[in-house]
């Protein structure tokens, strides 16, 4: 379950144009997300239909972070 705050942060990152699709292959799509304090890399695995992020929050909780939400919005756009 994603918190309202995380959803809002992800939407803000997307709306501010802080998400860049860097690379797309047949198996994965790679995004760079410029956060408030650092740059994060999000990968969408097309075969597993899963996102992953290299931020601390995702590493610790294995839950959607604001960077993944921003990348999801960019993927749909």
DSSP file (Angstrom, degrees, kcal/mol; ACC not computed):
  #  RESIDUE AA STRUCTURE BP1 BP2  ACC     N-H-->O    O-->H-N    N-H-->O    O-->H-N    TCO  KAPPA ALPHA  PHI   PSI    X-CA   Y-CA   Z-CA
    1    1 A X              0   0    0      0, 0.0     2,-0.4     0, 0.0    62,-0.0   0.000 360.0 360.0 360.0 125.6    0.0    0.0    0.0
    2    2 A X        -     0   0    0      1,-0.1    63,-0.1    61,-0.0     2,-0.0  -0.731 360.0-122.0 -92.9 135.6    1.4    3.3   -1.1
    3    3 A X     >  -     0   0    0     -2,-0.4     4,-2.3     1,-0.1     5,-0.2  -0.338  18.8-117.9 -73.2 157.3    0.9    6.3    1.2
    4    4 A X  H  > S+     0   0    0      1,-0.2     4,-2.5     2,-0.2     5,-0.2   0.884 116.3  55.2 -59.5 -40.0   -0.8    9.5   -0.1
    5    5 A X  H  > S+     0   0    0      2,-0.2     4,-2.4     1,-0.2    -1,-0.2   0.907 107.8  47.8 -61.3 -43.5    2.4   11.4    0.5
    6    6 A X  H  > S+     0   0    0      2,-0.2     4,-2.3     1,-0.2    -1,-0.2   0.908 111.4  50.9 -65.2 -42.2    4.4    9.0   -1.7
    7    7 A X  H  X S+     0   0    0     -4,-2.3     4,-2.3     1,-0.2    -2,-0.2   0.927 111.9  47.4 -58.4 -46.2    1.8    9.2   -4.4
    8    8 A X  H  X S+     0   0    0     -4,-2.5     4,-2.3     1,-0.2    -2,-0.2   0.888 110.7  50.9 -65.6 -40.2    1.9   13.0   -4.3
    9    9 A X  H  X S+     0   0    0     -4,-2.4     4,-2.3     2,-0.2    -1,-0.2   0.904 111.1  49.3 -63.9 -40.8    5.7   13.1   -4.4
   10   10 A X  H  X S+     0   0    0     -4,-2.3     4,-2.1     2,-0.2    -2,-0.2   0.911 111.3  48.5 -64.1 -42.9    5.7   10.8   -7.4
   11   11 A X  H  X S+     0   0    0     -4,-2.3     4,-2.9     1,-0.2    -2,-0.2   0.896 111.1  51.3 -63.3 -40.9    3.1   12.9   -9.3
   12   12 A X  H  X S+     0   0    0     -4,-2.3     4,-2.2     2,-0.2    -2,-0.2   0.917 108.8  50.3 -63.2 -44.5    5.1   16.1   -8.5
   13   13 A X  H  <>S+     0   0    0     -4,-2.3     5,-2.5     2,-0.2     6,-0.3   0.917 114.0  45.8 -59.4 -43.7    8.4   14.5   -9.8
   14   14 A X  H ><5S+     0   0    0     -4,-2.1     3,-1.7     1,-0.2     5,-0.3   0.947 112.6  48.7 -64.8 -49.6    6.5   13.6  -13.0
   15   15 A X  H 3<5S+     0   0    0     -4,-2.9    -1,-0.2     1,-0.3    -2,-0.2   0.822 108.1  55.3 -62.5 -31.8    4.8   16.9  -13.5
   16   16 A X  T 3<5S-     0   0    0     -4,-2.2    -1,-0.3    -5,-0.2    -2,-0.2   0.420 115.7-115.3 -82.4   3.0    8.1   18.8  -13.0
   17   17 A X  T < 5S+     0   0    0     -3,-1.7    -3,-0.2    -4,-0.1    -2,-0.1   0.815  71.2 138.7  71.6  31.3    9.7   16.8  -15.8
   18   18 A X      < +     0   0    0     -5,-2.5    16,-2.6    -6,-0.2     2,-0.5   0.333  46.8  86.0 -91.4   8.4   12.2   15.1  -13.5
   19   19 A X  E     -A   33   0A   0     -5,-0.3     2,-0.4    -6,-0.3    14,-0.2  -0.936  53.7-177.8-113.4 128.4   11.8   11.7  -15.2
   20   20 A X  E     -A   32   0A   0     12,-2.6    12,-2.7    -2,-0.5     2,-0.8  -0.988  25.6-136.7-126.8 126.9   13.8   10.7  -18.3
   21   21 A X  E     +A   31   0A   0     -2,-0.4    10,-0.3    10,-0.2     3,-0.1  -0.734  29.0 176.6 -78.2 115.2   13.5    7.5  -20.2
   22   22 A X  E     +     0   0A   0      8,-2.3     2,-0.3    -2,-0.8     9,-0.2   0.835  57.1   1.9 -91.3 -36.1   17.2    6.6  -20.8
   23   23 A X  E     -A   30   0A   0      7,-1.4     7,-3.3     2,-0.0     2,-0.4  -0.993  53.1-165.7-156.2 141.7   17.0    3.3  -22.5
   24   24 A X  E     +A   29   0A   0     -2,-0.3     5,-0.2     5,-0.2     2,-0.2  -0.988  13.8 169.0-134.6 128.2   14.5    0.8  -23.7
   25   25 A X        -     0   0    0      3,-3.3    -2,-0.0    -2,-0.4     0, 0.0  -0.637  53.5 -92.3-119.8-178.3   15.2   -2.8  -24.7
   26   26 A X  S    S+     0   0    0     -2,-0.2     3,-0.1     1,-0.2    -2,-0.0   0.753 126.0  32.0 -68.1 -21.9   12.9   -5.7  -25.5
   27   27 A X  S    S+     0   0    0      1,-0.2    19,-2.8    19,-0.1    20,-0.7   0.716 122.6  25.7-107.1 -26.4   13.0   -6.7  -21.8
   28   28 A X  E     - B   0  45A   0     17,-0.2    -3,-3.3    18,-0.1     2,-0.4  -0.964  50.3-150.1-143.2 154.8   13.5   -3.5  -19.8
   29   29 A X  E     -AB  24  44A   0     15,-2.0    15,-2.9    -2,-0.3     2,-0.4  -0.998  21.5-154.1-122.4 129.0   12.9    0.2  -19.7
   30   30 A X  E     -AB  23  43A   0     -7,-3.3    -8,-2.3    -2,-0.4    -7,-1.4  -0.877  11.8-173.2-108.1 132.5   15.4    2.3  -17.8
   31   31 A X  E     -AB  21  42A   0     11,-3.2    11,-2.1    -2,-0.4     2,-0.5  -0.921  17.2-148.4-122.7 148.5   14.5    5.7  -16.2
   32   32 A X  E     -AB  20  41A   0    -12,-2.7   -12,-2.6    -2,-0.3     2,-0.5  -0.977  17.1-167.1-111.3 128.6   16.5    8.4  -14.5
   33   33 A X  E     -AB  19  40A   0      7,-3.1     7,-3.1    -2,-0.5     2,-1.0  -0.969  13.2-147.4-120.3 121.9   14.6   10.3  -11.8
   34   34 A X  E     - B   0  39A   0    -16,-2.6     5,-0.2    -2,-0.5   -16,-0.0  -0.773  27.0-171.8 -89.7 104.8   16.0   13.5  -10.4
   35   35 A X        -     0   0    0      3,-2.4    -1,-0.0    -2,-1.0     0, 0.0  -0.048  40.1 -87.5 -83.9-170.7   14.8   13.6   -6.8
   36   36 A X  S    S+     0   0    0      1,-0.1     3,-0.1     3,-0.0    -1,-0.1   0.852 122.3  12.2 -68.1 -35.6   15.0   16.3   -4.2
   37   37 A X  S    S+     0   0    0      1,-0.2     2,-0.3     0, 0.0    -1,-0.1   0.580 129.9   8.5-120.2 -14.5   18.5   15.3   -3.0
   38   38 A X  S    S-     0   0    0     -5,-0.1    -3,-2.4     2,-0.0     2,-0.5  -0.915  71.7 -96.6-156.7 176.0   19.9   12.7   -5.5
   39   39 A X  E     -B   34   0A   0     -2,-0.3     2,-0.3    -5,-0.2    -5,-0.2  -0.917  39.3-165.8-106.9 133.6   19.4   11.0   -8.9
   40   40 A X  E     -B   33   0A   0     -7,-3.1    -7,-3.1    -2,-0.5     2,-0.5  -0.863  13.2-138.7-122.0 153.7   17.8    7.6   -8.8
   41   41 A X  E     -B   32   0A   0     -2,-0.3    13,-1.4    -9,-0.2     2,-0.4  -0.954  16.1-169.6-117.6 125.9   17.5    4.9  -11.4
   42   42 A X  E     -BC  31  53A   0    -11,-2.1   -11,-3.2    -2,-0.5     2,-0.4  -0.925   3.1-162.7-114.9 135.8   14.3    3.0  -11.9
   43   43 A X  E     -BC  30  52A   0      9,-2.5     9,-1.9    -2,-0.4     2,-0.6  -0.974   6.8-156.0-120.7 131.6   14.0   -0.2  -14.1
   44   44 A X  E     -BC  29  51A   0    -15,-2.9   -15,-2.0    -2,-0.4     2,-0.8  -0.938  10.7-151.8-104.6 116.9   10.8   -1.6  -15.4
   45   45 A X  E  >> -BC  28  50A   0      5,-3.3     4,-1.6    -2,-0.6     5,-1.5  -0.796   6.0-165.6 -89.0 109.6   11.2   -5.3  -16.1
   46   46 A X  T  45S+     0   0    0    -19,-2.8    -1,-0.2    -2,-0.8   -18,-0.1   0.834  85.0  53.0 -67.9 -33.1    8.7   -6.1  -18.9
   47   47 A X  T  45S+     0   0    0    -20,-0.7    -1,-0.2     1,-0.2   -19,-0.1   0.898 121.0  31.0 -70.7 -39.8    8.8   -9.8  -18.5
   48   48 A X  T  45S-     0   0    0      2,-0.2    -2,-0.2     0, 0.0    -1,-0.2   0.584 100.6-132.9 -90.7 -12.1    8.0   -9.7  -14.8
   49   49 A X  T  <5 +     0   0    0     -4,-1.6     2,-0.3     1,-0.2    -3,-0.2   0.924  63.0 131.3  56.1  47.3    5.9   -6.6  -15.1
   50   50 A X  E   < -C   45   0A   0     -5,-1.5    -5,-3.3     2,-0.0     2,-0.3  -0.961  49.7-144.7-133.6 146.7    7.8   -5.1  -12.1
   51   51 A X  E     -C   44   0A   0     -2,-0.3     2,-0.3    -7,-0.2    -7,-0.2  -0.796  15.5-175.6-103.3 150.9    9.5   -1.9  -11.2
   52   52 A X  E     -C   43   0A   0     -9,-1.9    -9,-2.5    -2,-0.3     2,-0.3  -0.982   4.6-163.5-140.8 154.8   12.7   -1.6   -9.1
   53   53 A X  E     -C   42   0A   0     -2,-0.3   -11,-0.2   -11,-0.2   -13,-0.0  -0.965  23.6-136.8-136.6 151.5   14.5    1.5   -7.8
   54   54 A X        +     0   0    0    -13,-1.4   -12,-0.1    -2,-0.3     2,-0.1   0.280  67.1 116.9 -92.2  12.7   18.0    2.0   -6.4
   55   55 A X  S  > S-     0   0    0    -14,-0.2     4,-2.0     1,-0.1    -2,-0.1  -0.357  76.3-115.2 -78.4 162.9   16.8    4.4   -3.6
   56   56 A X  H  > S+     0   0    0      1,-0.2     4,-2.5     2,-0.2     5,-0.2   0.881 112.0  57.1 -63.0 -41.7   17.1    3.5    0.1
   57   57 A X  H  > S+     0   0    0      1,-0.2     4,-2.6     2,-0.2     5,-0.4   0.930 109.8  43.8 -58.0 -48.3   13.4    3.4    0.6
   58   58 A X  H  > S+     0   0    0      1,-0.2     4,-2.4     2,-0.2    -1,-0.2   0.904 112.5  53.2 -65.7 -40.4   12.8    0.7   -2.0
   59   59 A X  H  < S+     0   0    0     -4,-2.0    -1,-0.2     1,-0.2    -2,-0.2   0.904 116.8  38.0 -59.6 -42.3   15.9   -1.3   -0.8
   60   60 A X  H  < S+     0   0    0     -4,-2.5    -2,-0.2    -5,-0.1    -1,-0.2   0.874 131.9  22.8 -78.6 -38.6   14.6   -1.3    2.8
   61   61 A X  H  < S-     0   0    0     -4,-2.6    -3,-0.2    -5,-0.2    -2,-0.2   0.645  81.5-139.9-107.4 -18.1   10.8   -1.8    2.2
   62   62 A X     <  +     0   0    0     -4,-2.4     2,-0.3    -5,-0.4    -4,-0.1   0.875  64.3 124.3  52.8  38.5   10.5   -3.4   -1.3
   63   63 A X  S    S-     0   0    0     -6,-0.3    -1,-0.2    -5,-0.1    -2,-0.2  -0.846  74.3 -77.9-122.1 160.3    7.5   -1.1   -1.7
   64   64 A X        -     0   0    0     -2,-0.3     2,-0.2    -3,-0.1   -58,-0.1  -0.352  49.1-162.3 -58.5 130.7    6.7    1.5   -4.4
   65   65 A X     >  -     0   0    0     -2,-0.1     4,-2.0   -63,-0.1     3,-0.2  -0.569  36.7 -97.4-104.7 174.9    8.6    4.7   -3.9
   66   66 A X  H  > S+     0   0    0      1,-0.2     4,-2.3     2,-0.2     5,-0.1   0.810 123.3  58.6 -63.5 -29.1    7.9    8.1   -5.4
   67   67 A X  H  > S+     0   0    0      2,-0.2     4,-2.1     1,-0.2    -1,-0.2   0.894 106.5  46.9 -68.8 -39.9   10.5    7.5   -8.1
   68   68 A X  H  > S+     0   0    0     -3,-0.2     4,-2.7     2,-0.2    -2,-0.2   0.910 111.2  51.8 -67.1 -41.8    8.7    4.3   -9.3
   69   69 A X  H  X S+     0   0    0     -4,-2.0     4,-2.1     1,-0.2    -2,-0.2   0.923 110.3  48.8 -60.7 -43.4    5.4    6.2   -9.3
   70   70 A X  H  X S+     0   0    0     -4,-2.3     4,-1.9     1,-0.2    -1,-0.2   0.901 112.1  48.7 -62.1 -41.5    6.9    9.0  -11.4
   71   71 A X  H  X S+     0   0    0     -4,-2.1     4,-2.3     2,-0.2    -2,-0.2   0.876 108.2  54.3 -67.6 -37.8    8.4    6.4  -13.8
   72   72 A X  H  X S+     0   0    0     -4,-2.7     4,-1.9     2,-0.2    -2,-0.2   0.924 109.2  48.3 -60.1 -44.6    5.0    4.6  -14.0
   73   73 A X  H  X S+     0   0    0     -4,-2.1     4,-1.5     1,-0.2    -2,-0.2   0.895 111.3  50.0 -63.1 -39.9    3.4    7.9  -15.0
   74   74 A X  H  < S+     0   0    0     -4,-1.9    -1,-0.2     1,-0.2    -2,-0.2   0.872 108.4  53.1 -66.2 -36.5    6.1    8.5  -17.6
   75   75 A X  H  < S+     0   0    0     -4,-2.3    -1,-0.2     1,-0.2    -2,-0.2   0.878 112.6  44.0 -66.1 -37.6    5.6    5.0  -19.0
   76   76 A X  H  <        0   0    0     -4,-1.9    -1,-0.2     1,-0.2    -2,-0.2   0.746 360.0 360.0 -77.8 -23.9    1.9    5.7  -19.5
   77   77 A X     <        0   0    0     -4,-1.5    -1,-0.2    -5,-0.2    -2,-0.2   0.485 360.0 360.0 -69.7 360.0    2.3    9.2  -20.9
